[in-house]
Amino acid sequence: MMKYSYLKKLFIYSLILGALPVIVMGVFSYQRASTVIQHKVDEANRQILNRAVNSIEHKLETAHIMATQFANSTLAVSALELDLNRYQFEVVNDLMKTIRAFQVFDFVESVYFVNLEKEWLVSYKGLERLSETGALSEWSASLSHPAQWETGSEEGSVCLIKPLPFLSGQSPPRAALVLKFSPRLFDSLVRSESFGDTVIYNENLEMIFRNSETLSSKEQQAKLERALKLQSAEQQDIDIELDGAPMLITVQNSGYNGWKYVSLVHLSEITKESKAIGWVTLSVCVTIILITLGLAWQGSKMFYSPIRLLRDMVAGSNHESVSSAATDEIQYIRTGIQGLLGNKLELQKQLQKQFPYLHELFVIKLLLGQLSSKEIRGHIEMFDIVQNWSRSSVLTLRVYSLDGSRFEERDLGLILYAVKNIMEEILTVVQPFKPVIMNESCVAIVVDSSAGIVPAEDRLMHLCEEIKEKIQTFIGLEIQMGVSRFHAELEQASVAFADSTAALHFCQRTGYRGVMRSEQADPGSLLEMTYPARQEQELLEAIQSGDRSAANEVVARILEKIEERHFTQIEAQVLFYQLFVKLNGLLQRDKQTLKKMLLDVEHVQTLFRTTSFEELGHWFTSMGLEPLFHLLLAREQSHQSQMAQRIKDVVHKRFEENLTLEAIADLMNFNANYLSRVFKKEVGMSFSDYMANIKLEMAKQLLTESDMQVQQIAEILHYQSTAAFIRYFRKMEGMTPSSYRDSK
């Protein structure tokens, strides 16, 4: 058996078609998310770094302004000319007080007012003589090449040097104000919320500050410094690797003092978020792919099922003829269909040979009423018959006698075949149906498309006479032929066949030789029961009285007489069909319903398909009489319902007359007992109970809607007495009429 290769291909194609967009979208989403996260982190670090730079530069600028103000102050300028000592404590105290003003900034560690020329120094601690402390040479060296911003070898060591006097240009200067900043200057970086580390370089690329151990080795520092030297003015980001770890470097140059603020971010920190998103994306994609896998499998099986059915059909129909070299089911099916088409062509050739026999079989079944309307249309299409006729008739022909001829009884088959050929030569020139041999008779269906019935009948009789003459000329035998009436529908061919057979039997009984039309057959020459008038009356009475057993007895007597007089099945069928039509015509009032019933082809064909008298009797009682019983029962029920309603109408319209059922029966011209039974059956209560309920309802209405006294109400409603009215009202309502009025 062929493997499911096409199913696999269909499944793989469906899976790729469903999974590929998911994979592409997942990769795109991950890449996009990673790029966006990296951009957001870079932007956030840049903003954080910018805030930190602004904070540091603001502190430095504030300290620089205060230092400039001090350097330009009268106190500082005048103190430069003094050789301060402990005896000039007022000036020293003023200087110390001014210097201590810098203590308001927690990022200023210490302040030194140094005078190299006079060899003194004032700080937070007080006045120091440089010559006495031995620090003169150290300060002279520190101020020999003074820069505004001095960074020491120690990380975080930053000093602001203001030479004095201001704008003197002397080197080394006579004096200077030195502000030494504490590590608090970089608190904004230490407490930074950035994702990475921060390093600060001065204008000479000397490290001033770092907030982590990222650049712990000299090699890392050197590599970063080389990257910073190669950085262009427009370039703000640098991608490098430190110890094999990729880093994202963000650089911001200070326009205030030339420092470089460098942010170092490990890409692994950034990709943590990307990896998390990647895992979520992968999970979603895997879930969707699994769903797609299931849907692709179910869909592939669904779309493959017709192919599998075709494959199994091909394999089961002609497995050996299908090539075993087929690569998939489609090729397998194609090879099998090609083989089936070859078989079809061969079968068509065989059918062409059997075509005449199939046509005869179709005509025989049509005459016997064994085909439905749909089957008839199908056969007409199969035999390419152009359906352009408006009516049809049936011819039934038999050889009258072989006595005195050159033929014997054993030659009857050959004679019928010869008669059939003669009829075929005459009829098939203009007729679509070929004659057939049935029950030692030749039968033919003749169609006509004439505008009127008279030309059609003339043409039909001309054909019959021609057939009769040709048979007598070529075979030398006389024939008897029965011709049916014309019928509008081809489905009525079985009825027409019965008509023509009945006409032929008339010829046989009377000895008539020639063509006999069914309407010309003399009923008086047939059996007495061709139209059973007496039995018809008995059946009619049984049906009207609803007595099924009596009706069945009448049908049984008709069948007994048919058997006694040796009726054929066709004759019995025609007899019962006539009886069926007459009874329906007498009992069915609705002409449209009657017409629909009598023209029901399937219904009539069922009658002519019966094969025994017993089956015919069963059809007549069940299909013919039973609907009439139901019809009369429904009509009787409707009539009784109308009578009950009419009684109610009379009661309500003439209530004041206090009519009895006998009086109403006289008005309606019916028996009172019959009306009583009908009323109780339809209403569900006797007439007297109905009247009592009517009186009670009217009494309740008068009690609630009028001011009439109880006695007046009893008189109007024809109660025997007021006491009788009160007793009956209390019995039915549980209270007296007066109490009922008060309660309402």
Legacy VTK file of the C-alpha trace (Angstrom):
# vtk DataFile Version 3.0
C-alpha trace
ASCII
DATASET POLYDATA
POINTS 744 float
0.000 0.000 0.000
1.228 3.515 -0.849
2.846 5.335 2.052
1.416 8.627 3.236
4.038 10.690 1.407
1.608 13.350 0.211
0.248 13.710 3.736
3.790 14.305 4.972
4.409 16.900 2.269
1.131 18.610 3.022
1.895 18.586 6.746
5.437 19.942 6.292
4.218 22.648 3.899
1.432 23.661 6.311
3.881 23.663 9.217
6.392 25.824 7.337
3.641 28.125 6.150
2.424 28.596 9.713
5.739 28.473 11.617
7.975 30.544 9.320
6.129 33.848 9.900
6.157 33.154 13.637
9.923 32.524 13.643
10.639 35.592 11.506
8.395 37.721 13.685
10.003 36.333 16.849
13.540 37.070 15.608
12.500 40.527 14.434
10.759 41.235 17.759
13.806 40.103 19.739
16.225 42.139 17.628
13.951 45.154 17.780
13.490 44.820 21.539
17.257 44.472 22.053
17.944 47.547 19.947
15.284 49.583 21.738
16.516 48.477 25.172
20.126 49.306 24.281
19.057 52.679 22.960
16.972 53.373 26.069
19.824 52.332 28.395
22.288 54.452 26.446
19.943 57.421 26.525
19.240 56.919 30.245
22.980 56.678 31.026
23.646 59.765 28.960
20.991 61.730 30.854
22.215 60.457 34.226
25.797 61.265 33.264
24.753 64.696 32.061
23.014 65.414 35.372
26.095 64.258 37.290
28.373 66.424 35.119
26.125 69.416 35.632
26.131 68.805 39.384
29.962 68.557 39.575
30.551 71.549 37.350
28.021 73.572 39.320
29.946 72.811 42.514
33.275 73.672 40.884
31.908 76.862 39.385
30.418 77.936 42.733
33.720 77.309 44.492
35.568 79.154 41.694
33.333 82.221 42.009
33.820 82.400 45.774
37.556 81.933 45.361
37.622 84.747 42.789
35.645 87.025 45.099
38.065 86.280 47.940
41.089 86.893 45.753
39.698 90.251 44.670
38.644 91.292 48.149
40.372 94.215 49.932
41.214 91.920 52.837
43.096 89.460 50.647
44.886 92.167 48.607
45.944 94.099 51.731
47.065 90.889 53.482
49.530 90.188 50.656
51.608 93.161 51.750
51.711 92.143 55.406
54.226 89.939 57.096
51.672 88.245 59.267
52.543 86.890 62.648
50.709 85.985 65.766
50.657 89.579 66.855
48.518 90.585 63.922
45.704 88.347 65.089
42.941 90.680 63.921
43.949 90.334 60.285
44.528 86.597 60.760
41.111 86.178 62.348
39.460 88.081 59.498
41.240 85.896 56.977
40.294 82.715 58.860
36.720 83.863 59.136
36.574 84.451 55.385
38.236 81.103 54.672
35.857 79.260 56.995
33.023 80.567 54.843
34.032 77.849 52.383
33.072 75.230 54.986
29.443 75.630 54.006
30.309 73.403 51.041
30.757 69.828 52.147
32.759 69.119 48.984
35.515 71.604 49.998
37.938 69.732 52.228
40.371 72.545 53.030
41.325 76.100 51.965
44.881 77.515 51.972
45.818 81.188 51.570
49.562 80.965 50.791
51.992 83.946 50.572
55.363 82.676 49.282
56.894 86.116 49.360
56.102 86.714 53.067
56.386 82.985 53.857
53.070 82.512 55.653
49.940 80.349 55.185
46.442 80.808 56.573
44.062 77.842 56.689
41.205 76.511 58.769
43.769 75.758 61.452
45.136 79.267 61.632
48.394 81.037 60.701
51.513 79.008 59.842
54.982 80.308 59.090
56.334 78.326 56.150
59.902 78.888 57.188
59.227 77.440 60.563
57.284 74.365 59.311
59.660 73.659 56.450
56.795 73.624 53.917
58.090 76.618 51.920
59.966 74.537 49.409
56.961 72.182 48.937
54.569 75.054 48.251
57.069 76.767 46.022
57.318 73.573 43.968
53.537 73.141 43.839
53.024 76.717 42.645
56.000 76.863 40.312
53.793 76.004 37.293
50.372 76.845 38.595
47.253 75.582 36.722
43.763 76.609 37.585
42.714 72.983 38.194
45.325 70.764 39.694
44.796 67.005 39.999
47.078 64.899 42.109
48.295 61.368 41.698
45.743 60.173 44.202
42.304 59.442 42.727
39.750 62.069 43.689
42.418 64.672 44.508
41.344 67.951 42.887
42.533 71.450 43.760
41.539 74.906 42.576
44.493 77.346 42.508
43.906 81.089 42.227
47.262 82.995 41.849
47.526 86.359 43.642
47.651 89.125 42.945
44.983 88.569 40.321
46.137 88.838 36.679
49.753 89.488 37.709
51.121 86.761 35.390
54.095 86.209 37.755
55.475 82.629 37.911
55.653 81.367 40.505
53.073 83.808 41.881
53.685 85.852 45.005
50.690 84.161 46.644
47.754 81.888 45.871
44.405 80.747 47.189
44.220 76.946 47.068
40.924 75.032 47.487
41.282 71.306 48.008
38.067 69.390 47.220
36.887 66.334 49.142
35.538 63.113 47.504
32.043 64.476 48.194
32.525 66.465 45.019
31.725 63.232 43.141
28.765 62.118 45.268
26.444 62.499 42.295
28.460 59.839 40.484
28.774 57.529 43.457
25.001 57.606 43.987
24.297 57.511 40.263
21.443 55.328 39.024
23.284 54.495 35.812
23.639 50.915 34.619
27.435 51.148 34.438
30.546 52.746 35.913
31.883 56.294 35.529
35.450 57.496 35.079
36.681 61.134 34.939
39.823 62.216 33.086
41.413 65.642 33.052
42.462 67.407 29.885
45.717 65.397 29.887
43.773 62.078 30.095
44.891 61.548 33.662
42.336 59.692 35.735
40.705 61.868 38.339
37.921 59.642 39.602
36.242 56.257 39.138
33.296 54.802 41.035
34.127 51.125 40.648
36.930 48.663 40.047
36.162 48.274 36.375
39.507 49.766 35.292
41.513 47.979 37.952
44.420 47.030 35.692
46.880 49.232 33.858
46.165 47.399 30.602
42.457 48.274 30.790
43.234 51.893 31.590
45.712 52.115 28.736
43.292 50.538 26.265
40.544 52.959 27.253
42.930 55.933 27.062
43.994 54.903 23.549
40.323 54.702 22.507
39.686 58.147 23.965
42.652 59.612 22.092
41.353 58.169 18.817
37.852 59.457 19.446
36.655 62.057 17.000
34.950 65.268 18.092
31.514 64.100 16.806
31.783 60.592 18.229
30.055 60.123 21.572
29.928 56.315 21.893
32.793 53.839 21.735
32.497 50.038 21.532
35.498 48.204 22.994
36.250 45.008 24.861
37.905 44.975 28.267
39.207 41.595 29.353
37.032 40.001 26.659
33.843 41.640 27.931
32.146 43.957 25.397
31.609 47.414 26.776
29.547 50.405 25.634
31.508 53.626 26.329
29.681 56.953 26.488
31.912 60.058 26.567
30.901 63.612 27.478
33.499 66.378 27.171
33.266 69.270 29.621
33.389 72.719 28.142
34.107 74.188 31.543
37.436 72.662 32.496
38.210 70.230 29.633
37.584 67.083 31.643
36.198 63.895 30.042
33.345 62.119 31.757
33.301 58.485 30.638
30.440 56.019 31.330
31.280 52.313 30.956
28.389 49.881 30.620
28.779 46.118 30.315
26.681 44.947 27.376
25.857 41.884 29.428
23.949 44.149 31.805
21.962 45.555 28.908
21.309 42.153 27.383
19.833 40.867 30.647
16.579 42.609 29.767
16.949 41.534 26.147
17.503 37.932 27.207
14.426 38.044 29.413
12.417 39.381 26.491
14.086 36.797 24.286
13.000 33.958 26.567
9.447 35.305 26.688
9.464 35.697 22.897
10.867 32.188 22.506
8.206 30.768 24.819
5.426 32.529 22.914
6.876 31.437 19.574
7.266 27.832 20.735
3.667 27.860 22.009
2.398 29.281 18.724
4.495 26.776 16.770
3.086 23.906 18.835
-0.440 25.191 18.204
0.459 25.594 14.534
1.840 22.062 14.596
-1.460 20.713 15.899
-3.555 22.800 13.516
-1.296 21.875 10.595
-1.664 18.191 11.436
-5.438 18.393 11.793
-5.773 20.548 8.683
-3.503 18.273 6.690
-5.533 15.247 7.718
-8.754 17.043 6.808
-7.484 18.110 3.367
-5.842 14.735 2.869
-8.995 12.738 3.624
-10.505 13.172 0.093
-7.150 12.166 -1.406
-7.017 9.130 0.852
-10.554 8.153 -0.153
-9.652 8.489 -3.823
-6.470 6.499 -3.263
-8.366 3.729 -1.469
-11.033 3.709 -4.165
-8.403 3.447 -6.890
-6.530 0.778 -4.970
-9.724 -1.194 -4.304
-11.081 -0.915 -7.833
-8.039 -1.973 -9.840
-4.982 -2.327 -7.662
-2.946 -4.431 -10.071
-3.165 -1.908 -12.897
-1.728 0.940 -10.782
1.999 1.412 -11.128
4.013 0.554 -8.054
6.588 3.172 -9.029
4.254 6.058 -8.045
6.115 8.518 -5.811
3.058 9.887 -4.031
-0.692 9.496 -3.799
-1.422 12.045 -6.553
0.621 10.114 -9.089
-0.891 6.921 -7.725
-4.416 8.291 -8.201
-3.577 9.707 -11.635
-2.274 6.350 -12.794
-5.337 4.621 -11.366
-7.747 7.100 -12.968
-6.040 6.616 -16.306
-6.621 2.909 -15.911
-10.236 3.526 -14.914
-10.719 5.773 -17.941
-9.403 2.985 -20.120
-11.838 0.614 -18.476
-14.603 3.181 -18.972
-13.902 3.351 -22.688
-13.990 -0.404 -22.890
-17.215 -0.453 -20.897
-18.724 2.179 -23.195
-17.930 -0.025 -26.154
-19.668 -2.920 -24.442
-22.614 -0.677 -23.588
-22.908 0.398 -27.204
-23.394 -3.241 -28.082
-25.988 -3.655 -25.339
-27.623 -0.290 -26.026
-30.661 -1.664 -27.937
-31.362 -4.161 -25.167
-31.095 -1.416 -22.514
-33.531 0.710 -24.507
-36.037 -2.147 -24.651
-35.635 -2.755 -20.922
-36.317 0.944 -20.287
-39.525 0.811 -22.371
-40.716 -2.350 -20.593
-40.146 -0.818 -17.140
-41.859 2.359 -18.281
-44.923 0.409 -19.394
-45.018 -1.545 -16.143
-44.797 1.644 -14.054
-41.528 0.598 -12.397
-39.718 3.914 -12.937
-40.017 7.169 -11.007
-40.127 10.556 -12.699
-36.476 11.153 -11.866
-35.454 7.776 -13.312
-37.442 8.437 -16.487
-35.688 11.790 -17.001
-32.331 10.138 -16.399
-32.985 7.450 -19.010
-34.202 10.012 -21.536
-30.935 11.933 -21.096
-28.902 8.717 -21.307
-30.525 7.687 -24.620
-30.292 11.261 -26.001
-34.045 11.406 -26.586
-35.289 14.870 -27.529
-38.410 15.447 -25.443
-40.452 17.627 -27.814
-43.833 15.853 -27.646
-46.978 17.003 -25.887
-48.829 13.695 -25.513
-48.286 9.954 -25.715
-50.297 6.782 -26.364
-49.626 3.029 -26.175
-50.313 0.390 -28.866
-50.709 -3.268 -27.856
-50.804 -5.789 -30.734
-51.419 -9.541 -30.896
-51.732 -12.020 -33.741
-55.415 -12.961 -34.124
-54.943 -16.610 -35.054
-52.521 -18.978 -36.751
-55.295 -21.262 -38.018
-55.238 -21.689 -41.791
-51.810 -20.036 -42.091
-48.439 -21.500 -42.951
-47.281 -21.025 -39.370
-47.512 -23.258 -36.323
-47.687 -22.433 -32.620
-43.954 -22.986 -32.182
-43.338 -20.198 -34.696
-45.108 -17.592 -32.538
-41.837 -16.220 -31.174
-40.426 -15.655 -34.633
-43.711 -14.136 -35.777
-43.712 -11.665 -32.881
-40.102 -10.760 -33.667
-41.025 -10.132 -37.299
-44.033 -8.025 -36.237
-41.776 -6.064 -33.908
-39.358 -5.348 -36.783
-42.211 -4.140 -39.018
-43.482 -1.843 -36.262
-39.940 -0.600 -35.661
-39.447 0.248 -39.371
-42.683 2.247 -39.449
-42.457 3.934 -36.037
-38.778 4.646 -35.328
-38.537 7.034 -38.266
-40.396 9.655 -36.211
-40.740 7.918 -32.806
-38.058 7.881 -30.071
-39.198 4.623 -28.420
-38.720 1.203 -29.955
-41.452 -1.481 -29.822
-41.008 -4.307 -27.314
-42.420 -7.832 -26.897
-44.431 -8.413 -23.697
-46.756 -11.326 -22.833
-47.010 -12.600 -26.434
-47.830 -9.065 -27.559
-45.958 -6.298 -29.306
-46.229 -3.010 -27.445
-45.142 0.426 -28.623
-45.220 3.928 -27.121
-46.241 6.528 -29.679
-45.652 10.246 -28.983
-47.164 13.203 -30.792
-46.417 16.918 -30.897
-49.447 18.141 -32.846
-51.166 21.344 -31.751
-54.608 19.716 -31.480
-55.969 16.399 -30.291
-57.891 15.651 -33.525
-54.822 15.729 -35.830
-52.963 13.633 -33.280
-55.691 10.975 -33.232
-55.848 10.909 -37.044
-52.081 10.496 -37.320
-52.117 7.732 -34.678
-54.865 5.783 -36.451
-53.028 6.151 -39.768
-49.900 4.569 -38.215
-51.976 1.738 -36.778
-53.623 1.014 -40.134
-50.208 1.094 -41.840
-48.818 -1.412 -39.344
-51.868 -3.646 -39.855
-51.530 -3.574 -43.662
-47.759 -4.209 -43.634
-48.173 -7.237 -41.349
-50.928 -8.675 -43.524
-48.871 -8.047 -46.689
-45.546 -9.474 -45.528
-46.610 -12.131 -43.027
-50.177 -12.843 -44.176
-51.709 -12.726 -40.679
-54.536 -10.717 -39.171
-53.918 -8.834 -35.944
-55.856 -7.346 -33.026
-54.606 -3.994 -31.731
-55.669 -1.994 -28.677
-54.917 1.763 -28.625
-54.983 3.812 -25.421
-56.111 7.373 -24.908
-53.540 10.156 -25.139
-51.823 11.134 -21.885
-49.928 14.356 -21.255
-47.205 12.855 -19.045
-44.848 10.022 -19.956
-45.086 8.832 -16.339
-48.666 7.723 -17.170
-47.426 5.157 -19.696
-48.449 2.331 -17.339
-52.017 3.697 -17.246
-52.021 3.981 -21.033
-50.700 0.424 -21.269
-53.588 -0.750 -19.100
-56.054 1.113 -21.369
-54.609 -0.444 -24.525
-54.554 -3.901 -22.918
-58.195 -3.516 -21.902
-59.076 -2.537 -25.506
-57.118 -5.558 -26.794
-58.981 -7.870 -24.403
-62.218 -6.402 -25.701
-61.124 -7.396 -29.201
-60.290 -10.904 -27.994
-63.661 -11.387 -26.288
-65.658 -10.023 -29.207
-63.488 -11.543 -31.926
-62.899 -8.138 -33.444
-59.964 -8.074 -35.894
-58.365 -4.695 -36.423
-57.597 -1.561 -34.411
-59.705 -0.781 -31.329
-59.321 2.407 -29.343
-59.932 2.143 -25.607
-62.770 4.692 -25.647
-64.501 2.722 -28.468
-64.582 -0.534 -26.526
-68.250 -1.390 -25.828
-68.818 -1.672 -22.066
-71.956 -3.703 -22.693
-69.934 -6.398 -24.368
-67.615 -6.681 -21.370
-68.401 -8.264 -18.090
-71.263 -6.966 -16.041
-68.909 -5.618 -13.433
-67.011 -3.238 -15.677
-68.687 -0.553 -13.579
-70.080 -2.008 -10.295
-72.879 0.502 -9.547
-74.513 -1.533 -6.766
-71.211 -2.179 -4.997
-70.333 1.467 -5.451
-73.489 2.466 -3.519
-72.732 -0.028 -0.771
-69.181 1.303 -0.451
-70.455 4.857 -0.381
-72.876 4.068 2.457
-70.174 2.223 4.446
-67.753 5.131 4.082
-70.345 7.735 5.082
-71.261 5.717 8.185
-67.586 5.145 9.035
-67.998 1.363 8.925
-64.633 0.005 7.761
-65.592 -3.644 8.200
-68.628 -3.229 5.929
-66.445 -1.506 3.305
-63.905 -4.337 3.463
-66.693 -6.901 2.974
-67.875 -5.094 -0.182
-64.307 -5.071 -1.571
-63.968 -8.787 -0.798
-67.218 -9.539 -2.707
-65.961 -7.550 -5.720
-62.714 -9.562 -5.722
-64.640 -12.853 -5.510
-66.706 -11.991 -8.576
-63.597 -10.880 -10.443
-62.022 -14.290 -9.808
-65.230 -16.076 -10.818
-65.322 -14.264 -14.160
-61.590 -14.822 -14.759
-60.518 -11.172 -14.942
-56.891 -10.553 -15.816
-54.765 -8.467 -13.464
-54.900 -5.496 -15.850
-58.714 -5.680 -16.087
-59.031 -5.812 -12.319
-56.665 -2.854 -11.957
-58.694 -0.791 -14.457
-61.955 -1.713 -12.675
-60.699 -0.637 -9.262
-59.160 2.520 -10.727
-62.573 3.487 -12.154
-64.204 2.772 -8.798
-61.515 4.814 -7.041
-62.126 7.785 -9.352
-65.933 7.610 -8.943
-65.849 7.428 -5.132
-63.426 10.333 -4.870
-65.547 12.333 -7.280
-68.645 11.775 -5.104
-67.043 12.476 -1.725
-64.282 14.996 -2.427
-65.737 18.520 -2.509
-62.502 20.403 -3.120
-61.900 20.228 -6.883
-58.225 21.161 -6.579
-57.604 18.399 -4.038
-59.531 15.929 -6.223
-57.514 16.892 -9.297
-54.236 16.600 -7.417
-55.176 13.151 -6.079
-56.311 11.731 -9.431
-53.253 13.084 -11.267
-50.816 11.758 -8.666
-48.726 9.570 -10.980
-46.869 7.741 -8.207
-50.178 6.970 -6.501
-51.703 5.522 -9.681
-48.535 3.646 -10.633
-48.619 1.903 -7.269
-52.058 0.542 -8.259
-50.825 -0.769 -11.610
-47.735 -2.349 -10.008
-49.861 -4.817 -8.024
-49.306 -8.409 -9.099
-52.237 -10.248 -7.441
-55.901 -9.694 -6.591
-55.057 -9.843 -2.893
-52.442 -7.106 -3.275
-54.912 -5.093 -5.377
-57.586 -5.362 -2.677
-55.084 -4.273 -0.011
-54.150 -1.225 -2.117
-57.788 -0.240 -2.583
-58.663 -0.478 1.123
-55.488 1.222 2.416
-54.657 3.722 -0.322
-58.136 4.254 -1.789
-60.724 3.946 1.019
-58.733 4.915 4.137
-58.122 8.550 3.008
-61.876 8.854 2.380
-62.649 7.616 5.924
-60.269 10.244 7.330
-61.795 12.892 5.084
-65.372 12.221 6.250
-64.274 11.938 9.901
-62.564 15.331 9.728
-65.586 16.765 7.937
-67.917 15.329 10.604
-65.758 16.722 13.416
-65.734 20.134 11.774
-69.510 19.973 11.313
-70.075 19.042 14.963
-67.766 21.832 16.117
-69.758 24.297 14.015
-73.031 22.986 15.486
-71.742 23.424 19.073
-70.639 26.964 18.286
-74.010 27.716 16.699
-75.776 26.532 19.890
-73.568 28.874 21.953
-74.359 31.775 19.636
-78.116 31.156 19.975
-77.816 30.992 23.793
-75.952 34.313 24.004
-78.098 36.172 21.479
-81.455 35.030 22.905
-80.554 34.557 26.559
-83.538 36.552 27.843
-85.899 33.978 26.281
-84.525 31.220 28.547
-84.334 28.763 25.642
-84.175 25.032 26.298
-82.183 22.543 24.245
-85.427 21.271 22.724
-86.324 24.769 21.553
-82.860 25.235 20.038
-83.147 21.811 18.322
-86.425 22.969 16.733
-84.752 26.140 15.526
-81.857 24.167 13.976
-84.065 21.305 12.662
-82.050 18.650 14.514
-82.906 15.985 17.048
-82.496 17.246 20.631
-80.717 14.076 21.818
-78.276 14.309 18.898
-77.560 17.962 19.706
-77.054 17.063 23.385
-74.439 14.434 22.490
-72.672 16.744 20.039
-72.633 19.673 22.508
-71.230 17.586 25.360
-68.565 16.070 23.093
-67.402 19.419 21.726
-67.783 21.660 24.835
-66.931 19.095 27.511
-70.093 19.642 29.608
-73.826 19.129 29.283
-76.120 21.871 27.972
-77.705 22.357 31.416
-74.284 22.790 33.106
-73.293 25.256 30.412
-76.456 27.300 30.971
-75.887 27.245 34.755
-72.341 28.591 34.279
-73.615 31.298 31.922
-76.258 32.394 34.461
-73.679 32.423 37.265
-71.231 34.583 35.283
-73.982 37.023 34.332
-75.125 37.183 37.970
-71.602 38.046 39.122
-71.384 40.707 36.425
-74.725 42.279 37.474
-73.734 42.192 41.159
-70.499 44.108 40.506
-71.593 46.457 37.701
-75.172 47.395 38.673
-77.255 48.406 41.692
-79.980 45.841 41.016
-81.336 43.920 43.994
-80.684 40.211 44.381
-84.376 39.445 43.764
-84.314 41.387 40.468
-81.217 39.550 39.320
-82.820 36.179 40.124
-85.879 37.103 38.054
-83.855 38.361 35.069
-81.784 35.198 35.003
-84.898 32.969 35.224
-84.098 31.289 38.533
-87.100 29.496 40.142
-86.882 31.735 43.209
-84.591 34.141 44.986
-83.816 31.498 47.620
-82.831 28.998 44.911
-80.531 31.619 43.371
-78.902 32.389 46.745
-78.415 28.652 47.533
-76.820 27.965 44.148
-74.588 31.069 44.352
-73.385 30.127 47.882
-72.688 26.560 46.669
-70.575 27.720 43.717
-68.822 30.783 45.180
-68.760 30.027 48.916
-70.654 33.226 49.816
-74.035 34.863 49.321
-74.636 37.304 46.437
-74.720 40.248 48.873
-71.379 39.228 50.407
-69.929 38.845 46.918
-71.082 42.378 46.020
-69.584 43.789 49.253
-66.244 42.026 48.645
-65.931 43.601 45.218
LINES 1 745
744 0 1 2 3 4 5 6 7 8 9 10 11 12 13 14 15 16 17 18 19 20 21 22 23 24 25 26 27 28 29 30 31 32 33 34 35 36 37 38 39 40 41 42 43 44 45 46 47 48 49 50 51 52 53 54 55 56 57 58 59 60 61 62 63 64 65 66 67 68 69 70 71 72 73 74 75 76 77 78 79 80 81 82 83 84 85 86 87 88 89 90 91 92 93 94 95 96 97 98 99 100 101 102 103 104 105 106 107 108 109 110 111 112 113 114 115 116 117 118 119 120 121 122 123 124 125 126 127 128 129 130 131 132 133 134 135 136 137 138 139 140 141 142 143 144 145 146 147 148 149 150 151 152 153 154 155 156 157 158 159 160 161 162 163 164 165 166 167 168 169 170 171 172 173 174 175 176 177 178 179 180 181 182 183 184 185 186 187 188 189 190 191 192 193 194 195 196 197 198 199 200 201 202 203 204 205 206 207 208 209 210 211 212 213 214 215 216 217 218 219 220 221 222 223 224 225 226 227 228 229 230 231 232 233 234 235 236 237 238 239 240 241 242 243 244 245 246 247 248 249 250 251 252 253 254 255 256 257 258 259 260 261 262 263 264 265 266 267 268 269 270 271 272 273 274 275 276 277 278 279 280 281 282 283 284 285 286 287 288 289 290 291 292 293 294 295 296 297 298 299 300 301 302 303 304 305 306 307 308 309 310 311 312 313 314 315 316 317 318 319 320 321 322 323 324 325 326 327 328 329 330 331 332 333 334 335 336 337 338 339 340 341 342 343 344 345 346 347 348 349 350 351 352 353 354 355 356 357 358 359 360 361 362 363 364 365 366 367 368 369 370 371 372 373 374 375 376 377 378 379 380 381 382 383 384 385 386 387 388 389 390 391 392 393 394 395 396 397 398 399 400 401 402 403 404 405 406 407 408 409 410 411 412 413 414 415 416 417 418 419 420 421 422 423 424 425 426 427 428 429 430 431 432 433 434 435 436 437 438 439 440 441 442 443 444 445 446 447 448 449 450 451 452 453 454 455 456 457 458 459 460 461 462 463 464 465 466 467 468 469 470 471 472 473 474 475 476 477 478 479 480 481 482 483 484 485 486 487 488 489 490 491 492 493 494 495 496 497 498 499 500 501 502 503 504 505 506 507 508 509 510 511 512 513 514 515 516 517 518 519 520 521 522 523 524 525 526 527 528 529 530 531 532 533 534 535 536 537 538 539 540 541 542 543 544 545 546 547 548 549 550 551 552 553 554 555 556 557 558 559 560 561 562 563 564 565 566 567 568 569 570 571 572 573 574 575 576 577 578 579 580 581 582 583 584 585 586 587 588 589 590 591 592 593 594 595 596 597 598 599 600 601 602 603 604 605 606 607 608 609 610 611 612 613 614 615 616 617 618 619 620 621 622 623 624 625 626 627 628 629 630 631 632 633 634 635 636 637 638 639 640 641 642 643 644 645 646 647 648 649 650 651 652 653 654 655 656 657 658 659 660 661 662 663 664 665 666 667 668 669 670 671 672 673 674 675 676 677 678 679 680 681 682 683 684 685 686 687 688 689 690 691 692 693 694 695 696 697 698 699 700 701 702 703 704 705 706 707 708 709 710 711 712 713 714 715 716 717 718 719 720 721 722 723 724 725 726 727 728 729 730 731 732 733 734 735 736 737 738 739 740 741 742 743
